[in-house]
Amino acid sequence: MPEEKYAAVVERSTATQQRPAAAQQQGEAAFFDVDNTLMRGASIFHVARKMHQRGAFTLPQAAGMAWKQFKFVLRGENMNDVHSVRDSALTLACGITEEDVKVLGEEVYDEMIASRIWPGTKALAQQHLRVGRKVWLVTATPIEVATVISTRLGLTGALGTVGEISEGLYTGRLVGDILHGPAKAVAVQAIADAEGLELKRCWAYSDSYNDIPLLSLVGHPVAINPDTRLRKHARDHNWPVYDFRSGRRAATLGLKAATAGGAVYGLWKGYARIRGPRV
């Protein structure tokens, strides 16, 4: 995949750079995925939710997106769902001004993302900054939202999916592709080339099996809140694994039990309506 597709991502993200607390560790950096790695759930769904609050689409459409977010939190990334929400958001964003989207990104962070940041992942990012490493977000999230997250957390910058802008308005098309899977490795390689990074001395963090190309690119890959396939891959390759989802198994079992109970209750109520009142 050609690197020039991501040149706009790199150029637009460098404005968020912050000065690290310690002397810069030359050649070293850390790269963090966002969804289910830095924060609980998928940020694109919160963007869609905020757009719904602004009246951009109907309640049934919002309910469908909420269901996809629920599945993402419960069982991990499903790119069909992510692409579906992305396509809807792109269509609805057509004609919106660049400034409006920046304001929306700030609102999404304050109202929906800040409270969902995993403290453990945030602490890892801050530790890298303290010892003088640059810290980049690498995410399929729209660059406007990724930039807000990076800026608010005092990170170096962000790589994200870029929407095409013409005369200050979004066209409803992307610049290049969604920044996902192998595309993340391409974008990080471009950053490494531009900044003189030695990737074997760098770190990468993700929850998703789809990010193995990125994780394999660096010398220090780390799985955070991993999905089943990434957990197995990490174990097989002796990669560190951190899971910040406290009570994850109990919560999942409880949720499944509640869902099953609700289904049984719904079936019973339906049967009772069909059968009619007892005599």
C-alpha positions as CSV (number, residue, x, y, z in Angstrom):
1,M,0.0,0.0,0.0
2,P,1.6,3.3,-1.1
3,E,2.9,5.5,1.7
4,E,1.7,8.7,0.0
5,K,-1.9,7.8,0.9
6,Y,-1.0,8.5,4.5
7,A,1.1,11.7,3.9
8,A,-1.9,13.8,4.8
9,V,-2.4,11.9,8.1
10,V,1.2,12.5,9.1
11,E,1.1,16.2,8.1
12,R,-2.1,17.0,9.9
13,S,-1.1,15.1,13.0
14,T,2.3,16.7,13.7
15,A,0.6,19.9,14.9
16,T,-0.3,18.0,18.2
17,Q,3.3,17.4,19.2
18,Q,4.2,18.1,22.8
19,R,7.6,18.4,24.5
20,P,8.4,15.4,26.6
21,A,9.3,15.7,30.3
22,A,12.7,14.1,29.9
23,A,15.5,14.4,27.4
24,Q,14.4,12.9,24.1
25,Q,15.2,9.2,23.6
26,Q,16.6,9.3,20.1
27,G,15.2,6.7,17.8
28,E,12.5,5.5,20.3
29,A,8.8,5.9,20.3
30,A,5.6,4.2,21.4
31,F,2.4,3.7,19.3
32,F,-1.0,3.1,20.8
33,D,-4.2,1.9,19.3
34,V,-7.3,3.7,20.6
35,D,-10.4,1.5,20.6
36,N,-10.5,-1.0,23.4
37,T,-6.8,-0.3,24.0
38,L,-6.7,3.3,25.3
39,M,-10.4,3.6,25.8
40,R,-13.4,1.2,26.4
41,G,-15.4,0.7,23.2
42,A,-15.0,2.3,19.8
43,S,-14.6,6.0,19.4
44,I,-16.3,6.1,16.0
45,F,-19.6,5.0,17.6
46,H,-19.4,8.0,20.0
47,V,-18.9,10.3,17.1
48,A,-22.0,8.8,15.5
49,R,-23.9,9.2,18.8
50,K,-23.0,12.9,19.0
51,M,-24.1,13.3,15.4
52,H,-27.4,11.7,16.3
53,Q,-27.8,14.2,19.2
54,R,-27.4,17.0,16.7
55,G,-30.2,15.5,14.6
56,A,-28.1,14.1,11.8
57,F,-30.0,10.8,11.6
58,T,-32.9,8.9,13.0
59,L,-33.4,7.0,16.3
60,P,-33.5,3.5,14.5
61,Q,-30.2,4.3,12.9
62,A,-28.8,5.4,16.3
63,A,-30.1,2.1,17.8
64,G,-28.3,0.1,15.2
65,M,-25.1,1.9,15.9
66,A,-25.6,1.4,19.7
67,W,-26.0,-2.3,19.1
68,K,-22.7,-2.5,17.2
69,Q,-21.0,-0.6,20.0
70,F,-22.4,-3.1,22.5
71,K,-21.0,-6.0,20.4
72,F,-17.6,-4.3,20.1
73,V,-17.3,-3.9,23.8
74,L,-18.4,-7.5,24.5
75,R,-16.4,-9.4,21.9
76,G,-14.0,-7.1,20.2
77,E,-13.5,-5.6,16.8
78,N,-15.8,-6.4,13.9
79,M,-14.7,-4.4,10.8
80,N,-18.0,-4.9,9.1
81,D,-19.7,-2.9,11.9
82,V,-16.9,-0.3,12.0
83,H,-17.0,0.2,8.2
84,S,-20.8,0.4,8.3
85,V,-20.7,3.2,10.9
86,R,-17.8,4.9,9.1
87,D,-19.7,4.9,5.8
88,S,-22.8,6.3,7.5
89,A,-20.7,9.0,9.2
90,L,-19.0,10.0,5.9
91,T,-22.3,10.3,4.1
92,L,-23.7,12.5,6.9
93,A,-20.6,14.6,7.1
94,C,-20.8,15.6,3.5
95,G,-21.1,19.4,3.4
96,I,-20.1,19.9,7.1
97,T,-17.4,22.5,7.7
98,E,-14.0,21.5,9.0
99,E,-14.4,23.8,12.0
100,D,-17.7,22.1,13.0
101,V,-16.1,18.7,13.0
102,K,-13.2,20.0,15.2
103,V,-15.8,21.3,17.7
104,L,-17.7,18.0,17.5
105,G,-14.4,16.2,18.3
106,E,-13.9,18.3,21.4
107,E,-17.5,17.6,22.6
108,V,-17.1,13.9,21.9
109,Y,-14.0,13.7,24.0
110,D,-15.4,15.7,27.0
111,E,-18.8,14.0,27.1
112,M,-18.1,10.4,26.0
113,I,-14.4,9.5,25.7
114,A,-12.7,11.0,28.7
115,S,-14.5,8.8,31.2
116,R,-13.8,5.7,29.1
117,I,-10.0,6.0,29.1
118,W,-8.4,3.0,30.7
119,P,-6.2,4.4,33.6
120,G,-3.7,1.5,33.1
121,T,-3.1,2.3,29.4
122,K,-2.9,6.0,30.1
123,A,-0.2,5.3,32.8
124,L,1.8,3.3,30.2
125,A,1.7,6.2,27.7
126,Q,2.7,8.7,30.4
127,Q,5.6,6.5,31.5
128,H,7.0,6.6,27.9
129,L,6.7,10.4,27.9
130,R,8.4,10.6,31.3
131,V,11.5,8.8,30.0
132,G,11.6,10.9,26.9
133,R,9.9,8.8,24.2
134,K,7.4,10.2,21.8
135,V,4.0,8.7,22.0
136,W,1.7,8.4,19.0
137,L,-1.9,7.3,18.6
138,V,-2.5,5.0,15.6
139,T,-6.2,4.5,15.0
140,A,-9.0,4.1,12.4
141,T,-10.7,6.9,14.4
142,P,-11.2,10.1,12.4
143,I,-8.0,12.2,12.6
144,E,-10.0,15.1,14.2
145,V,-11.1,13.0,17.1
146,A,-7.7,11.2,17.4
147,T,-6.0,14.6,17.5
148,V,-8.2,15.8,20.3
149,I,-7.5,12.7,22.4
150,S,-3.7,13.0,21.8
151,T,-3.7,16.7,22.7
152,R,-5.8,16.3,25.8
153,L,-3.5,13.5,27.1
154,G,-0.4,15.5,26.2
155,L,0.9,12.9,23.7
156,T,3.1,13.6,20.7
157,G,0.6,13.3,17.9
158,A,-2.0,11.1,16.2
159,L,-2.4,9.1,13.0
160,G,-6.0,8.6,12.0
161,T,-8.4,8.2,9.1
162,V,-8.6,11.4,7.1
163,G,-11.7,12.7,5.5
164,E,-11.3,14.7,2.2
165,I,-11.9,18.4,2.5
166,S,-12.6,20.8,-0.3
167,E,-12.9,24.6,0.3
168,G,-13.4,24.0,4.0
169,L,-16.2,21.4,3.6
170,Y,-16.1,17.6,4.0
171,T,-16.8,15.8,0.7
172,G,-18.0,12.5,2.1
173,R,-14.8,10.7,0.7
174,L,-11.6,9.5,2.4
175,V,-8.0,10.5,1.7
176,G,-6.6,7.0,1.1
177,D,-8.2,4.2,3.1
178,I,-9.4,3.7,6.7
179,L,-6.3,3.5,8.9
180,H,-6.7,-0.1,10.0
181,G,-4.8,-3.4,10.0
182,P,-1.8,-3.4,7.6
183,A,-2.4,0.3,6.9
184,K,-1.3,1.1,10.4
185,A,2.1,-0.6,9.9
186,V,2.5,1.5,6.7
187,A,1.7,4.7,8.5
188,V,4.0,3.9,11.4
189,Q,6.8,3.0,9.0
190,A,6.3,6.4,7.3
191,I,6.6,8.2,10.7
192,A,9.7,6.1,11.5
193,D,11.4,7.1,8.2
194,A,10.5,10.8,8.7
195,E,11.7,11.0,12.3
196,G,14.6,8.6,12.2
197,L,13.1,6.0,14.5
198,E,14.6,2.6,15.0
199,L,11.5,0.4,15.1
200,K,13.2,-2.4,16.9
201,R,13.7,0.0,19.8
202,C,10.0,1.1,19.7
203,W,6.8,-0.1,21.4
204,A,3.3,-0.8,20.1
205,Y,0.1,-1.5,22.0
206,S,-3.2,-3.0,20.7
207,D,-6.2,-5.1,21.6
208,S,-6.8,-6.5,18.2
209,Y,-5.6,-9.5,16.1
210,N,-6.0,-7.2,13.1
211,D,-3.1,-5.1,14.4
212,I,-0.5,-7.9,14.3
213,P,1.2,-6.2,11.3
214,L,1.8,-3.1,13.5
215,L,2.8,-5.1,16.6
216,S,5.2,-7.2,14.6
217,L,6.9,-4.1,13.1
218,V,8.3,-3.0,16.5
219,G,10.8,-4.6,18.9
220,H,8.4,-4.3,21.9
221,P,4.9,-5.4,21.0
222,V,2.3,-5.5,23.8
223,A,-1.3,-6.8,23.9
224,I,-3.8,-4.8,25.9
225,N,-7.3,-6.1,26.6
226,P,-6.7,-8.6,23.8
227,D,-9.3,-10.4,21.8
228,T,-9.1,-14.2,21.8
229,R,-6.9,-14.5,18.7
230,L,-4.5,-11.8,19.8
231,R,-4.2,-13.3,23.3
232,K,-3.2,-16.7,21.7
233,H,-0.8,-15.1,19.3
234,A,0.8,-13.1,22.2
235,R,1.1,-16.2,24.3
236,D,2.7,-18.2,21.4
237,H,5.2,-15.4,20.8
238,N,5.9,-14.5,24.4
239,W,4.5,-11.0,24.1
240,P,3.5,-9.1,27.3
241,V,-0.3,-9.0,27.9
242,Y,-2.1,-6.5,30.1
243,D,-5.8,-6.7,30.8
244,F,-7.4,-3.7,32.5
245,R,-11.0,-5.0,32.2
246,S,-11.5,-5.7,35.9
247,G,-14.1,-8.4,36.6
248,R,-14.2,-9.1,32.9
249,R,-15.2,-12.8,33.2
250,A,-17.8,-12.2,35.9
251,A,-19.3,-9.2,34.0
252,T,-19.4,-11.2,30.7
253,L,-21.1,-14.1,32.4
254,G,-23.6,-11.9,34.2
255,L,-24.4,-10.1,31.0
256,K,-24.9,-13.3,29.1
257,A,-27.1,-14.6,31.9
258,A,-29.2,-11.4,31.9
259,T,-29.5,-11.6,28.2
260,A,-30.6,-15.2,28.3
261,G,-33.1,-14.4,31.1
262,G,-34.5,-11.5,29.1
263,A,-35.0,-13.7,26.1
264,V,-36.7,-16.4,28.2
265,Y,-39.0,-13.7,29.8
266,G,-39.8,-12.3,26.3
267,L,-40.7,-15.8,25.0
268,W,-42.8,-16.5,28.0
269,K,-44.7,-13.2,27.6
270,G,-45.3,-13.9,24.0
271,Y,-46.6,-17.4,24.8
272,A,-48.9,-15.9,27.4
273,R,-50.4,-13.4,25.0
274,I,-51.0,-16.2,22.5
275,R,-52.4,-18.6,25.0
276,G,-54.7,-15.9,26.6
277,P,-55.7,-15.6,30.2
278,R,-56.0,-18.6,32.4
279,V,-59.5,-19.7,33.6
